[in-house]
Amino acid sequence: MIGEAVQCKPLEVVVGDKGIERAIKHLKRKMAAEGILRELKRRRHYMKPSIKRRKKESEAARRRRKRAKQVPGVIG
């Protein structure tokens, strides 16, 4: 996985008569849809596999508690 080249089409935003601010907003929306920002944040810091697993488990437990709180009577 490390060192793999990922081929994808470049993101393009045309700056028309709407202005540069509108184009920047559109670019940010496209980047969020592609998951570029999330991937950048994920790669910014190395996380040990044991910590990654612990974090994943705690997030799942948090979602279960949240779901149990929303639907009373369901245990899980």
Protein Blocks (a to p, Z undefined) as FASTA:
>chain_A
ZZpacddddddddddfnojklmmmmmmmmmmmnommmmmmmmmpccdfklmmmmmmmmmm
mmmmmmmmmmghiaZZ
